[in-house]
Amino acid sequence: MPTPEASLYLAMYAVAIAVTVGTSYIAWQRQALTAARVLTVLLAAAATWSLCIIGLILTDSAAVYWGLLVVVIATGGISVTGWVLFAIDYTDSWPTSVRHTVALLSVEPVVAVVATAATVGTDLTYVVSQTGDVGPTGFALGFGPIFVLHVVYSYAVFSVGIALVFRFVARSRDVFRQQATALAVAALPPFAAHVLFFVGVIPIDVTPVGFTLTGVVLLFATRRMGLMDVTPVARDEVVQTIHEAVFVLDYRDRIVDVNPRGAELLGTDRADLVGRPLDEVVASMPGYREEIARIIEDRGGEMTVSMGGELRDLSVQMSPLYDRHDRLAGRVFVARDVTAQKRRQRELERKNEQLDRFASVVSHDLRNPLNVASGRARLAAETGEASHAEAVTDALDRMEDIIDDILTLARQGQTIDEKERVSLASVAEDAWDHVDTAEATLSVTTNRTVDADPARLQRLFENLFRNCIEHGGAGVAVTVGDTETDDGFYVADDGPGIPPAERDTVLEHGYTTASDGTGLGLAIVASIAQAHGWEVEVTESARGGAQFDVLNAAPVADIEEPDEGDLSLFRDDDGSEATRQAGDG
């Protein structure tokens, strides 16, 4: 009949068995994970260990007692090995495979079991006696050198597992820090219990009871923290290395996790984001709050954000997270940068639009002179009058001009892959030399240097200069300078200007006020600017003429200054400013 003290211990071990078996079953349900399988074996060994201690209390046979001690050595070794394997797998802290690690860690426990079984009845492993302070088991138990060496090894290995988990705690974030802390706490009770037994503070081995507390903590971590849902190493491998920005919010819309790409997107450190409400984070970002609200409502969408001083297009997917009671537990946002894709799409749309316009030009603008040439050719054949031949020649010349402009528009509007650092003044002067300027004058007041395709930039200036001369008259004064906002440059004249109602249409294909114009000259200007990433706006110049502002052409680092004789603002020999006349060079 067990003593009251022994009965209390029996109850404790019974509870230990129930808890460890229950927790082992929960872990077994997630056996697809290596850590879950190892934890199942560890807890099953701990339950067997408790069962052996119960047998030690109930038996009065020395032979059975010795046999149970051999099993205790085995289950203890399995528990220690299992704990270290679990810690290694959870923290991904071991360079070799699981199979090799198991083989390595199993050497000492197997040797200890064999040595214990081979030395039954001696004092090499245990010192067993039924006299003296027999305690709740009815046997007095001492420790021989084999057991002491086994305990020292087990403590060392067990401590390695605890150290791995604590190191992981220090390096982890958010929910995984909580999980790792729970694991570290769960390992301490059985370790402390065995130390107290080994040094003689407790008369019986209560290590399995310590595993009761371990099971409770692990059960909580499994149910509340998703301990067995996915290991943090797998999570980090996916979330931390994924190119998309990932944000995880709780049910109160606080940021609980964000990967490096997400922190980069918001232009701040991850540590400054985790734990803060989303509204607070985006409060200083105009338009973000409305965009995010729309994406939450639609469960996805597209938005444009400023990232590193550059506008980026994002495709955002939002997935709600629900708990096991189908209550909203949080949200996951995955944002993919589609800037390049959008840029290609816009370029394709622009080219399609350009093709439509080309088709219109070919079908309409070319048809008129073609009809004229065809009709006059028939009349020339019928009448033999030379005037008809001249009309045919004029029509063919106009068709050639239209075809040249169409080809120019197609080529100059293509996206620019390589740019050079060029001086606006130098390019403008070269362009002026290639235009029939009559008595017109050019004044260049800019020292701006830009990244551009020199040939296309020169064509832009040529077309603007021709437009100024064509509509401003032979003696028009043309100026090239920097815009007031310094985000671009302009070409202006002192001619009659462009009426406000027509300023939005002069850059369109086919717009012309000249009877012999193709209507493509300023369209080519807009196309070249667009290929550079610039924009063209039509305004009124300071002298009442037309002004074309080329915006978003930010200046870059200055190139080497040219010689004084090459400056864009020309000077006479005495140093006074002079205006360049047509034919100066």
VMD Tcl script that draws the C-alpha trace (Angstrom):
set ca {
  {0.00 0.00 0.00}
  {1.62 3.31 -1.07}
  {2.32 5.85 1.65}
  {0.53 9.25 1.53}
  {3.73 10.80 0.20}
  {3.97 8.12 -2.50}
  {0.27 8.62 -3.39}
  {0.89 12.33 -3.94}
  {3.75 11.55 -6.28}
  {1.64 8.97 -8.12}
  {-1.04 11.61 -8.76}
  {1.57 14.05 -10.03}
  {2.97 11.49 -12.46}
  {-0.50 10.57 -13.66}
  {-1.16 14.21 -14.52}
  {2.24 14.39 -16.20}
  {1.39 11.40 -18.39}
  {-2.00 12.84 -19.37}
  {-0.59 16.24 -20.33}
  {2.43 14.92 -22.24}
  {0.33 12.37 -24.14}
  {-2.23 15.06 -25.05}
  {0.43 17.46 -26.22}
  {2.16 14.64 -28.11}
  {-1.09 13.93 -29.95}
  {-1.46 17.60 -30.93}
  {2.10 17.61 -32.26}
  {1.49 14.35 -34.15}
  {-1.38 15.99 -36.06}
  {1.24 18.31 -37.59}
  {3.72 15.55 -38.38}
  {4.45 17.00 -41.83}
  {6.95 19.22 -40.04}
  {10.19 17.66 -38.80}
  {9.99 19.68 -35.57}
  {6.49 18.30 -34.89}
  {7.62 14.69 -35.36}
  {10.60 15.19 -33.06}
  {8.39 16.83 -30.42}
  {5.98 13.90 -30.62}
  {8.77 11.42 -29.89}
  {10.16 13.62 -27.09}
  {6.81 13.87 -25.31}
  {6.06 10.18 -25.79}
  {9.41 9.35 -24.18}
  {8.60 11.71 -21.28}
  {5.25 9.97 -20.75}
  {7.03 6.59 -20.70}
  {9.52 8.04 -18.25}
  {6.66 9.03 -15.90}
  {5.17 5.57 -16.25}
  {8.50 4.01 -15.22}
  {8.68 6.22 -12.11}
  {5.18 5.07 -11.17}
  {6.45 1.50 -11.53}
  {9.42 2.31 -9.27}
  {7.00 3.54 -6.59}
  {4.66 0.56 -6.81}
  {7.16 -2.31 -7.10}
  {8.86 -4.03 -4.21}
  {10.97 -6.28 -6.43}
  {14.63 -5.36 -6.74}
  {14.82 -7.06 -10.16}
  {11.87 -5.07 -11.50}
  {13.32 -1.93 -9.95}
  {16.61 -2.46 -11.80}
  {14.80 -3.16 -15.05}
  {12.78 0.03 -14.75}
  {15.97 2.02 -14.08}
  {17.39 0.78 -17.40}
  {14.23 2.02 -19.16}
  {14.52 5.37 -17.32}
  {18.04 5.78 -18.72}
  {16.69 5.07 -22.22}
  {13.64 7.37 -22.03}
  {15.74 10.13 -20.47}
  {18.26 9.86 -23.30}
  {15.47 9.98 -25.90}
  {13.93 13.04 -24.22}
  {17.23 14.94 -24.13}
  {18.10 14.00 -27.71}
  {14.60 14.92 -28.85}
  {14.78 18.31 -27.19}
  {18.08 19.19 -28.87}
  {16.83 17.96 -32.27}
  {13.68 20.05 -31.88}
  {15.70 23.15 -30.97}
  {18.07 22.59 -33.91}
  {15.26 22.12 -36.41}
  {13.19 25.04 -35.11}
  {16.11 27.46 -35.14}
  {17.89 25.98 -38.19}
  {21.16 26.02 -36.25}
  {22.92 22.87 -37.43}
  {24.85 22.37 -40.67}
  {24.37 18.58 -41.00}
  {21.26 16.55 -41.85}
  {18.74 15.37 -39.26}
  {19.75 11.74 -39.80}
  {23.43 12.42 -39.11}
  {22.54 14.56 -36.08}
  {20.36 11.78 -34.63}
  {23.17 9.28 -35.12}
  {25.66 11.58 -33.41}
  {23.45 12.41 -30.44}
  {22.37 8.77 -29.95}
  {25.87 7.40 -29.35}
  {26.16 8.31 -25.68}
  {22.57 7.37 -24.63}
  {22.91 3.95 -26.31}
  {26.23 3.38 -24.56}
  {24.69 4.44 -21.24}
  {21.74 2.03 -21.64}
  {24.01 -0.87 -22.59}
  {26.40 -0.09 -19.70}
  {23.50 0.12 -17.22}
  {22.03 -3.19 -18.39}
  {25.48 -4.83 -18.25}
  {26.22 -3.61 -14.72}
  {22.94 -4.51 -13.02}
  {23.62 -5.41 -9.37}
  {26.89 -3.47 -9.24}
  {27.65 0.05 -8.05}
  {28.92 1.31 -11.43}
  {25.62 2.91 -12.54}
  {23.23 2.85 -9.58}
  {23.63 1.99 -5.90}
  {20.33 0.34 -4.93}
  {19.46 -0.61 -1.34}
  {16.28 -1.42 0.61}
  {17.75 -0.08 3.83}
  {18.30 3.42 5.10}
  {16.35 6.40 3.69}
  {14.28 4.48 1.18}
  {11.95 7.37 0.35}
  {8.61 7.00 -1.51}
  {9.83 4.11 -3.70}
  {10.90 1.81 -0.88}
  {14.46 1.75 -2.21}
  {17.47 3.92 -1.41}
  {19.11 5.10 -4.64}
  {22.66 6.28 -5.13}
  {24.62 7.14 -8.28}
  {27.68 5.39 -9.67}
  {30.28 6.82 -12.09}
  {28.48 5.67 -15.25}
  {25.30 7.51 -14.25}
  {27.23 10.64 -13.24}
  {28.98 10.77 -16.63}
  {25.63 10.22 -18.37}
  {24.03 13.07 -16.40}
  {26.91 15.45 -17.15}
  {26.62 14.66 -20.87}
  {22.82 15.04 -20.81}
  {23.01 18.40 -19.02}
  {25.57 19.65 -21.53}
  {23.49 18.58 -24.53}
  {20.25 19.88 -23.00}
  {21.94 23.21 -22.29}
  {22.99 23.47 -25.94}
  {19.35 23.20 -26.97}
  {18.30 25.87 -24.47}
  {21.13 28.13 -25.65}
  {20.05 27.75 -29.28}
  {16.49 28.75 -28.42}
  {17.55 31.73 -26.28}
  {19.84 32.92 -29.06}
  {16.92 32.62 -31.43}
  {14.80 34.68 -29.01}
  {17.34 37.49 -29.21}
  {17.33 37.44 -33.00}
  {13.64 36.83 -33.66}
  {10.78 39.25 -34.24}
  {7.20 39.57 -33.08}
  {5.25 36.31 -32.99}
  {8.36 34.15 -33.46}
  {10.04 35.83 -30.53}
  {7.00 34.87 -28.47}
  {7.13 31.31 -29.75}
  {10.85 30.97 -29.05}
  {10.41 32.44 -25.57}
  {7.66 29.90 -24.88}
  {9.98 27.09 -25.98}
  {12.81 28.32 -23.76}
  {10.48 28.58 -20.78}
  {9.04 25.13 -21.53}
  {12.53 23.56 -21.37}
  {13.44 24.93 -17.94}
  {11.05 22.97 -15.61}
  {12.26 19.42 -16.48}
  {15.88 20.59 -16.47}
  {15.50 22.23 -13.05}
  {13.57 19.24 -11.69}
  {16.32 16.77 -12.61}
  {19.02 19.00 -11.13}
  {17.13 19.13 -7.82}
  {16.81 15.34 -7.85}
  {20.44 14.75 -8.80}
  {21.81 16.94 -5.98}
  {19.50 15.30 -3.44}
  {17.07 18.13 -2.73}
  {14.12 15.98 -3.92}
  {13.99 12.25 -2.94}
  {12.52 11.11 -6.26}
  {13.02 12.03 -9.91}
  {10.27 14.54 -10.74}
  {11.67 15.37 -14.19}
  {8.54 13.95 -15.91}
  {6.44 16.27 -13.76}
  {8.54 19.10 -15.13}
  {7.47 17.92 -18.55}
  {3.89 18.52 -17.42}
  {4.63 22.22 -17.33}
  {6.48 21.82 -20.62}
  {3.39 20.28 -22.17}
  {1.17 23.11 -20.87}
  {3.43 25.80 -22.33}
  {3.75 23.98 -25.65}
  {0.00 23.45 -25.81}
  {-0.52 27.19 -25.32}
  {2.11 28.01 -27.93}
  {0.53 25.60 -30.39}
  {-3.01 26.89 -29.95}
  {-2.36 30.59 -29.45}
  {0.87 31.28 -31.35}
  {0.68 28.73 -34.17}
  {3.85 26.99 -32.97}
  {3.35 24.01 -35.28}
  {1.79 25.88 -38.18}
  {5.12 26.81 -39.79}
  {8.64 27.03 -38.52}
  {10.12 30.53 -38.40}
  {12.99 29.48 -40.66}
  {10.54 28.54 -43.40}
  {8.62 31.76 -42.85}
  {11.77 33.87 -43.05}
  {12.90 32.03 -46.18}
  {9.63 32.92 -47.92}
  {8.70 36.32 -46.52}
  {12.11 37.88 -46.01}
  {13.49 36.96 -49.42}
  {10.35 37.54 -51.47}
  {10.67 40.45 -53.89}
  {7.16 41.69 -53.13}
  {6.47 43.94 -50.15}
  {4.59 42.06 -47.40}
  {2.71 43.70 -44.53}
  {0.87 41.82 -41.79}
  {-1.73 43.70 -39.71}
  {-3.64 42.53 -36.64}
  {-7.38 43.00 -36.15}
  {-6.75 46.55 -34.87}
  {-4.81 47.38 -38.06}
  {-1.48 47.54 -36.27}
  {1.56 46.43 -38.24}
  {2.82 43.22 -36.63}
  {5.24 42.16 -39.34}
  {6.82 43.59 -42.48}
  {9.58 42.32 -44.71}
  {12.59 44.41 -45.88}
  {10.92 45.25 -49.21}
  {7.91 46.63 -47.34}
  {10.08 48.80 -45.10}
  {11.91 50.07 -48.19}
  {8.59 50.90 -49.81}
  {7.61 53.13 -46.89}
  {11.09 54.62 -46.72}
  {11.80 53.72 -43.10}
  {13.31 51.01 -40.89}
  {11.33 47.94 -39.97}
  {11.79 48.67 -36.28}
  {9.95 51.96 -36.77}
  {6.94 50.19 -38.31}
  {6.22 47.12 -36.20}
  {3.65 47.79 -33.49}
  {2.39 51.08 -34.98}
  {-1.16 51.56 -36.32}
  {-1.30 51.70 -40.10}
  {-3.18 55.02 -40.01}
  {-0.36 56.56 -38.02}
  {2.27 55.29 -40.46}
  {0.53 56.65 -43.56}
  {-0.77 59.88 -41.94}
  {2.04 61.89 -43.49}
  {1.70 60.24 -46.91}
  {-0.88 62.12 -49.00}
  {-3.32 59.83 -50.75}
  {-2.11 56.62 -49.11}
  {-4.98 56.34 -46.63}
  {-7.67 56.65 -49.29}
  {-5.86 54.23 -51.57}
  {-5.46 51.64 -48.81}
  {-9.11 51.99 -47.80}
  {-10.10 51.32 -51.40}
  {-7.81 48.28 -51.62}
  {-9.22 46.86 -48.36}
  {-12.75 47.28 -49.67}
  {-11.95 45.73 -53.07}
  {-9.46 43.18 -51.62}
  {-6.84 44.40 -54.03}
  {-6.07 46.97 -56.65}
  {-3.39 49.23 -58.04}
  {-1.86 52.36 -56.57}
  {0.98 54.76 -57.30}
  {3.45 55.66 -54.54}
  {6.58 57.72 -54.19}
  {9.55 55.44 -53.56}
  {13.07 56.77 -53.32}
  {12.02 60.00 -54.99}
  {10.49 58.08 -57.93}
  {6.86 57.27 -58.62}
  {6.26 53.53 -58.64}
  {3.17 51.58 -59.74}
  {2.10 48.83 -57.34}
  {-0.32 45.95 -57.68}
  {-1.62 45.19 -54.18}
  {-3.44 42.08 -53.00}
  {-5.17 42.05 -49.61}
  {-6.14 38.83 -47.82}
  {-8.13 38.89 -44.56}
  {-7.01 36.55 -41.77}
  {-9.62 34.77 -39.64}
  {-9.26 32.83 -36.40}
  {-10.82 29.45 -35.74}
  {-14.07 31.19 -34.73}
  {-14.21 32.95 -38.13}
  {-13.49 36.31 -36.54}
  {-11.27 38.81 -38.35}
  {-7.78 38.41 -36.88}
  {-5.86 40.63 -39.25}
  {-4.89 41.29 -42.84}
  {-1.98 40.51 -45.13}
  {-0.99 42.95 -47.87}
  {1.29 41.83 -50.70}
  {2.45 44.67 -52.97}
  {4.17 43.90 -56.27}
  {6.09 46.56 -58.16}
  {4.64 46.69 -61.70}
  {6.29 49.94 -62.76}
  {8.23 48.34 -65.61}
  {5.16 46.44 -66.77}
  {3.04 49.62 -66.69}
  {5.75 51.51 -68.53}
  {5.75 48.88 -71.27}
  {1.97 48.95 -71.38}
  {1.90 52.72 -71.73}
  {4.58 52.55 -74.41}
  {2.54 49.95 -76.30}
  {-0.60 52.09 -76.01}
  {1.36 55.11 -77.24}
  {2.68 53.17 -80.21}
  {-0.78 51.84 -81.02}
  {-2.14 55.38 -80.89}
  {0.74 56.49 -83.09}
  {-0.05 53.76 -85.60}
  {-3.68 54.89 -85.68}
  {-2.54 58.43 -86.37}
  {-0.15 57.25 -89.06}
  {-3.00 55.35 -90.69}
  {-5.07 58.52 -90.58}
  {-2.27 60.54 -92.17}
  {-1.70 57.94 -94.87}
  {-5.39 57.56 -95.63}
  {-6.26 61.27 -95.50}
  {-3.29 63.61 -95.80}
  {-1.50 61.58 -98.47}
  {-4.69 60.90 -100.40}
  {-5.33 64.57 -101.14}
  {-2.02 65.30 -102.92}
  {-2.18 61.85 -104.50}
  {-5.58 62.66 -105.99}
  {-4.25 66.02 -107.16}
  {-1.23 64.42 -108.81}
  {-3.35 61.71 -110.41}
  {-5.90 64.20 -111.78}
  {-3.32 66.65 -113.06}
  {-1.33 63.84 -114.67}
  {-4.43 62.82 -116.65}
  {-5.04 66.43 -117.68}
  {-1.40 66.82 -118.71}
  {-1.69 63.71 -120.85}
  {-4.89 64.99 -122.43}
  {-3.95 68.66 -122.97}
  {-0.15 68.66 -122.88}
  {-0.14 71.85 -120.78}
  {3.02 72.34 -118.66}
  {1.07 73.86 -115.76}
  {-0.42 70.47 -115.00}
  {3.05 68.93 -114.77}
  {4.09 71.61 -112.28}
  {1.04 70.83 -110.15}
  {1.96 67.13 -110.22}
  {5.48 68.00 -109.06}
  {4.12 70.16 -106.22}
  {1.79 67.37 -105.12}
  {4.58 64.84 -105.16}
  {6.83 67.20 -103.16}
  {4.12 67.58 -100.54}
  {3.70 63.81 -100.36}
  {7.46 63.48 -99.86}
  {7.35 66.03 -97.00}
  {4.51 64.16 -95.34}
  {6.31 60.81 -95.68}
  {9.54 62.28 -94.27}
  {7.68 63.69 -91.28}
  {5.88 60.41 -90.67}
  {9.18 58.53 -90.67}
  {10.70 61.15 -88.36}
  {7.77 60.92 -85.97}
  {8.05 57.14 -85.86}
  {11.80 57.11 -85.27}
  {12.15 60.11 -82.94}
  {9.34 58.91 -80.66}
  {10.94 55.57 -79.84}
  {11.99 55.04 -76.23}
  {15.57 56.15 -75.54}
  {17.72 53.45 -73.95}
  {21.04 55.33 -73.87}
  {21.52 59.02 -73.14}
  {24.50 61.36 -73.06}
  {25.23 64.37 -70.91}
  {24.91 67.36 -73.28}
  {24.81 71.14 -73.11}
  {21.50 72.69 -74.18}
  {23.31 75.76 -75.49}
  {25.59 73.73 -77.72}
  {22.76 71.60 -79.12}
  {20.56 74.66 -79.69}
  {23.33 76.40 -81.65}
  {23.88 73.34 -83.83}
  {20.15 73.15 -84.50}
  {20.05 76.85 -85.45}
  {22.77 76.22 -88.02}
  {20.59 73.61 -89.73}
  {17.51 75.83 -90.10}
  {16.80 78.44 -92.77}
  {16.63 81.33 -90.30}
  {16.42 84.27 -92.74}
  {16.81 87.44 -90.62}
  {15.77 85.75 -87.36}
  {17.98 86.03 -84.27}
  {18.77 83.54 -81.50}
  {19.60 84.29 -77.89}
  {20.56 81.46 -75.52}
  {20.47 82.25 -71.81}
  {20.78 78.77 -70.33}
  {23.82 76.89 -69.09}
  {21.75 73.79 -68.37}
  {23.22 70.35 -68.92}
  {20.82 67.43 -69.41}
  {20.89 63.70 -70.13}
  {19.52 63.26 -73.65}
  {19.96 61.80 -77.10}
  {21.88 64.64 -78.83}
  {20.50 63.93 -82.31}
  {16.88 63.83 -81.19}
  {17.30 66.88 -78.95}
  {18.72 68.78 -81.92}
  {15.70 67.75 -84.03}
  {13.42 69.05 -81.26}
  {15.12 72.46 -81.40}
  {15.09 72.49 -85.21}
  {11.33 71.93 -85.35}
  {10.66 74.57 -82.70}
  {12.89 77.08 -84.47}
  {11.14 76.44 -87.82}
  {7.78 76.92 -86.13}
  {8.92 80.23 -84.59}
  {10.19 81.52 -87.95}
  {7.20 80.24 -89.91}
  {4.63 81.90 -87.65}
  {6.70 84.79 -86.22}
  {8.11 86.15 -89.44}
  {11.53 86.39 -91.04}
  {12.91 88.78 -88.40}
  {11.54 87.01 -85.32}
  {13.69 86.96 -82.15}
  {13.99 83.48 -80.61}
  {15.17 82.81 -77.05}
  {16.24 79.56 -75.35}
  {16.33 79.72 -71.54}
  {15.44 78.03 -68.24}
  {11.85 77.94 -66.99}
  {11.00 79.97 -63.89}
  {10.56 76.82 -61.80}
  {13.95 75.52 -63.02}
  {12.44 72.13 -63.84}
  {12.98 72.54 -67.58}
  {13.83 74.88 -70.46}
  {11.87 76.86 -73.02}
  {11.96 78.13 -76.60}
  {10.16 81.47 -77.00}
  {9.69 84.09 -79.70}
  {8.29 87.62 -80.01}
  {5.80 86.79 -82.77}
  {2.01 86.94 -82.67}
  {1.76 83.98 -80.28}
  {-0.79 81.17 -80.14}
  {-4.39 81.84 -79.04}
  {-5.21 80.20 -75.66}
  {-7.99 78.13 -77.25}
  {-5.49 76.47 -79.62}
  {-2.62 75.81 -77.20}
  {-3.89 72.36 -76.25}
  {-4.17 71.24 -79.87}
  {-1.06 72.59 -81.59}
  {0.98 69.58 -80.47}
  {-1.48 67.09 -81.95}
  {-0.90 65.20 -85.18}
  {-2.16 66.98 -88.26}
  {-2.66 70.42 -86.68}
  {-1.44 73.22 -88.96}
  {-2.44 76.73 -89.97}
  {-0.26 76.76 -93.07}
  {-1.67 75.65 -96.39}
  {1.48 73.73 -97.25}
  {2.24 72.37 -93.73}
  {2.08 68.72 -92.78}
  {0.83 69.31 -89.26}
  {3.48 66.98 -87.86}
  {6.31 69.36 -86.90}
  {5.13 70.11 -83.34}
  {3.83 66.56 -82.94}
  {7.41 65.44 -83.53}
  {8.55 67.86 -80.78}
  {6.04 66.34 -78.33}
  {7.06 62.81 -79.36}
  {10.78 63.48 -78.85}
  {10.10 65.05 -75.45}
  {7.96 62.09 -74.40}
  {10.72 59.67 -75.44}
  {13.02 61.51 -73.01}
  {10.44 61.44 -70.21}
  {9.72 65.16 -70.64}
  {6.50 67.10 -71.20}
  {5.76 70.04 -73.48}
  {3.43 72.89 -72.53}
  {2.44 75.83 -74.74}
  {2.23 79.26 -73.07}
  {2.72 82.94 -73.88}
  {6.24 84.37 -73.88}
  {7.30 87.44 -71.92}
  {7.20 89.43 -75.20}
  {3.72 88.24 -76.17}
  {4.81 85.53 -78.57}
  {4.65 81.76 -78.39}
  {6.60 79.85 -75.75}
  {7.15 76.09 -75.57}
  {8.13 74.86 -72.09}
  {9.92 71.49 -71.98}
  {9.35 70.30 -68.41}
  {10.85 67.54 -66.22}
  {14.20 68.10 -67.93}
  {16.10 68.42 -64.67}
  {19.67 69.71 -64.88}
  {22.55 67.35 -64.15}
  {26.13 67.97 -63.05}
  {27.81 70.54 -65.22}
  {30.03 69.33 -68.02}
  {33.37 70.93 -68.69}
  {32.94 74.61 -69.49}
  {33.53 75.44 -73.18}
  {35.92 78.08 -74.36}
  {34.71 81.66 -74.16}
  {34.24 81.74 -77.90}
  {31.84 78.78 -77.70}
  {29.49 80.20 -75.05}
  {25.82 80.12 -75.97}
  {25.44 83.79 -75.11}
  {27.66 85.39 -77.72}
  {29.83 88.41 -77.03}
  {31.63 90.90 -79.22}
  {35.38 91.29 -79.04}
  {34.98 94.07 -76.47}
  {33.13 91.71 -74.14}
  {29.67 93.20 -74.62}
  {26.73 90.88 -75.21}
  {25.68 90.40 -78.82}
  {22.80 88.61 -80.49}
  {23.56 85.86 -82.99}
  {22.31 86.58 -86.51}
  {21.43 84.08 -89.14}
  {24.50 83.12 -91.11}
  {26.94 83.61 -88.19}
  {28.10 80.11 -88.48}
}
mol new
graphics top color blue
foreach p $ca { graphics top sphere $p radius 0.5 }
foreach p [lrange $ca 0 end-1] q [lrange $ca 1 end] { graphics top cylinder $p $q radius 0.2 }
display resetview
